[in-house]
Amino acid sequence: MALLIAAFHKYSGKEGDKHTLSKGELKDLLKAELGDIFGKCEDKAALDKIFKDLDANADGVVDFQEYVTLIACITMLCNDSLKKESGIARDIPGNQSSIINRQPALIFQFIF
């Protein structure tokens, strides 16, 4: 939990309000902290869609609650994928055989 909170605050406020993420800050966070899942995140249309879908109140920024929605979706999708895999014990995140590392595009595809 502390790592997720720290990741948000590491990127928030660089371009404005320290309690929200701009589109640029979100892109930096996705690339640096969630690169295994989102890849290089260079597709502007995909980034625009992620940002729009996360910005539930359409105020032009992603606040912490909206960010947690992203984290919750990723967590649920990873859990569902792991349940479908045989030998869940060997699919520990960070392990080279992890479902996260083997199928980042699949996880991204089902988030939004």
N, C-alpha and C positions, 0 to 999 in steps of 0.2 A: 504494500500500500504506500509506504513512504517513497519508494522509487517512482511510482506513478505520479504522486503529488510533486515530487522533486522535478520530474521530467516536464510537467506542465509549467512550473514556475521558472525553470531554466530558460524557457523560450518565450514566456509571456512577458509583455511589457517592453520588449526591445523596440517596438514601433508605436507605442502608445500606452494604454491602460495596462498596469502591471497585473491585473486580474483577468485579462482576456488574451486570446490569441488572434492576431490578424491572419489573413490568408498566407502571407509570407512566413510568419512565425509557425503556423501549422505545417506548412510545407517543410520547413527546416526540422521541425520535431519529427514528422513522419519519416523523412530521409535518415536522420541521425539515430533516432531512438527505435523506430519500427521498420527499419530498412529491410529486414528479413521478410516482413510481411508485405510491405508496400513497394519494395524495390526502390528505384531511383526517383520515382514519383515525378517524372519529367512531363507527363501527359497533362497539359493544361486543362483540357476538358474534364479529365478524371478528377483532377484536384479541385476544379470549380464545383463539380458535382458533390464531392466529399464535403467541401466547405458549406455548400448550400444545404445539404442534408443535415449536417451537424448544427448549423445555425438555426435552431428551432424557432427562435423568436425574431429572426430576420433583422437583427440589429447590426449586421455587418462584421461581427466578431464572434468567436467561439469562447464562451465562458467555461468555468471548470465543470459545471453540471453537464454542459453539452459535450465536453471532452470525455467525461466519464461514460457517456452513452457510447462513444466510439470504443472505449476500452471494454465495456460490458459486451458489446456485440462481438468483438474479436475473441474475448474469453469464451463466450457461449459457443461460437463457431469452432474454436479449437477443441473445446470439450466434446462437442458433438462428433467432430472428426476423430478424436482419440477413442471415443466409445465404439466407433465403427471399426477401428483397427484391431487386429488381433495382436496380442502381446502388448497391452497398454504400458506395462512396466518398462519396456525398452524405449517407449516413445516419450522420453522426458524432454521438455523444452530445452534447447541448447545442445542436445545430442544431435550429431550429424544425421541420424535417421529420423529425427523428429518430424512429425507431420507438418509442423510450421515451416521447417526448412525445405521439405520436399514439395510442398504445394502452396507457395505464397500467393500465386495468382488465383487459385481456387478460393482461398480465404477472402481475398480482396473482392472477388466477384460476388460473393454472397453477402457482403456487408451492406451494400447499398443497392 
